Amino acid sequence: MPTTTTTTTNPTQGSLSLSLDKGWNLLSSNIPFPVSAETIGQEVISVWAWQEQEAGDEGKGWAVYLTGGDTATYAAAKGFLVLKDIQAGEGFWLNSQAENATMVINGSLVTSALPSSQGWNLLGLVEPSSSPLIGIEPVISVWAWRVNDKGAKTWAVYLPEGKGPAYAESKGFLSLDLATLSVGEGFWLNR
């Protein structure tokens, strides 16, 4: 789980600090921001988000931003979208080449419900909540990227009706308590 700090300068403006580990980080923001080398930093290799396809295409697909390459050419060759911005409440994968880096996002805070559609959604909380999925039905599963007791990253899973702990143990994953999801942490919601 990323270490985050939210600082509010007035009710609508704020700052979010995200701690980055070397490698893949599953993050989110409660502040929308444009994706560029200036906003994400040079230590970042790539950023990926699961976003709505362009007009005429149905469903969601991967959008990518590469800090050291030609994103448009790469995205076109692979059938991806070019990642231009991250919306508040949207989860994203960030691949960092630096250990213990920090990404700071400044801007307008957003406090609204989690946007989700049927199927897979890559999301994040916009404000702390002990019951983040109230009103979202049905929930098939929730997946977060967490550090296990050996210091390695692995999946943590929540399944309804108390089925998560047994499933997680059988697969070598962690069991996810939804109340532990935090602002700045991305997660997959399947509904």
N, C-alpha and C positions, 0 to 999 in steps of 0.2 A: 504494500500500500504506500503511495507516495506521501511524503511529508509535505503538507501544505500550510500556508499561512495566508489568511485573507485579512486585508487591512481596509477599513472603510473610512474614507475622508469626509463623505457626506452620504446621505441615504442612497444616492444613485451612482456615486463614483467609488472605485475601489482598486485594489491591487491583489493579485493572486500569485504567490510564489510556489512553484512546483519543483521539488527535488527530483533530479534525474539520476538513475543508475546507468552504468555502462550497459549497452544492449537495448533490448526492447522494454518500453514503458507504456502501460495502458493508462491513459490520462483523460481528463476532461477539464472544462473551465466553466465558471459561472459568469465569465466576461467574454463576449464575442471578440474575435481578433482576426486580422488578415494574416495569412500564412506567408512569410517571407523570411529571408536570411536575417533581416533586421529584427523580426519579432521572435524568431525561434532560436537564433544563435548559430554560430559557425560550428559548434561541437555536435550539432545534429546532422545525421546522415540523411534521414528521410522522415516524413510524416505521412500517415495513412488514415483516411476516414471512410466510413461506410455511409455513402450519401445517396440521395435521390438521383436517378439518372436524368440526363438532359431531356428536354421536351421530345416527345415521340417515343422514348424508350420507357418501358415499365419497370417498376421495382427499384431496388437499390444496387449499387456497385461500388467498387473501390475508387477512391480519388487519392492521388499521390502528389507529394511535393518533394523534390530532390534538391538539397542545398548545393551539391557540387556538380550538377549535371544539367542537361537540357530536359527539363521536366516534360515539356509539351511533346517533344519527339518520342521520349520513352513512353509516356502515357498513350499516345496515339498508336504506337507499335504494339502495345500490350492490350489495348482495348479499355484502358482506364480513363477516368476523368482527371483533369488537372485540379488539384486541391488549391482553392483560392482563399478560403476562410473557414474558421471553426465557429460554429454558433454556440451560444450558451446552452449547456445541457447536452451537448454532443460529445461523445467519447471519441478518442483518437489514439492511434499507436504512434509512438515516437521512438526512433532508433538513434541512440546517442553513442558517440565514440568516446565521450569523456566520463570518467568516474566522478560521482558526487557533484555534478553540475546543477545549476539552478536556472530555471526559466521564470521570468517575471512578466506577468500580463497586467497591463493597466487599462482601465476604461470604465464603461458603464456596467454596473452590476445588473443582472437579470434575475428575477425571482418569479418563475412561472412553472407550471406543471411539466412533467417529463413528456416530451412528444414521442409517441410510439405508434407503430402500425403492426399489423399482423406479420409474423415472421421474426427475423433477426433484426435487432436494433442495437447500435453501439451508442451508449448514453453515458451521462454523468449527472450527479446531483447539482442543482443550482443553489441549494441551501441545505444546511444540516437537517436530518430527519431520522427519527428512530423507526419510522414506518414508511420508507420511500416509495413503495409500490401500491399504496392505498388507491383504489379506484382504477387500477390497471388490471383488467381481467381478459382472458385467462392468462396466467403466468405458467409457462411450461418449464422454464429454467432461467437462472441468472448465473453468470460466470464472471469472476474477477481474477486478475493476475496478481498473485500474492507471493510473499516469501515464506517458505516453510521453515521448520525448526533446524534445518541443516544449512540455511542461508541461500538456498536455491529458489528460483522463481518457478511457480507451478500454478495450475488452475485451482480456484476455490469455487465450489458449485453449491447453489441452492436449488432444491426441488421442493415443490409443494407437498403438503400432507406429511411432513417429517421424513421424506424419503432421501433427502440429501446426504446425511451423515453416512448411511450404509453404502450408498452409491460411491461417494467420495472415497471412502476407505477401500472399497473393492478396486478402484482405479488408481490409487496412490495420490489422489487429489486431497485438497483441504475442504472441509465443510464450511460453507459461507453463511454467516449470520447477517441478514440484511441490515440490521441496525448498525453494523460496523462499516457500511459504505460511507465514504466521506467526500466532501466537495474536493475536486481535483483528481479523484480516482475514476477511471473509466470502467465500464462493465458492459457485458453483453446481456441483453434481455431477449429471450425467445418467447413469443406469445402467439 
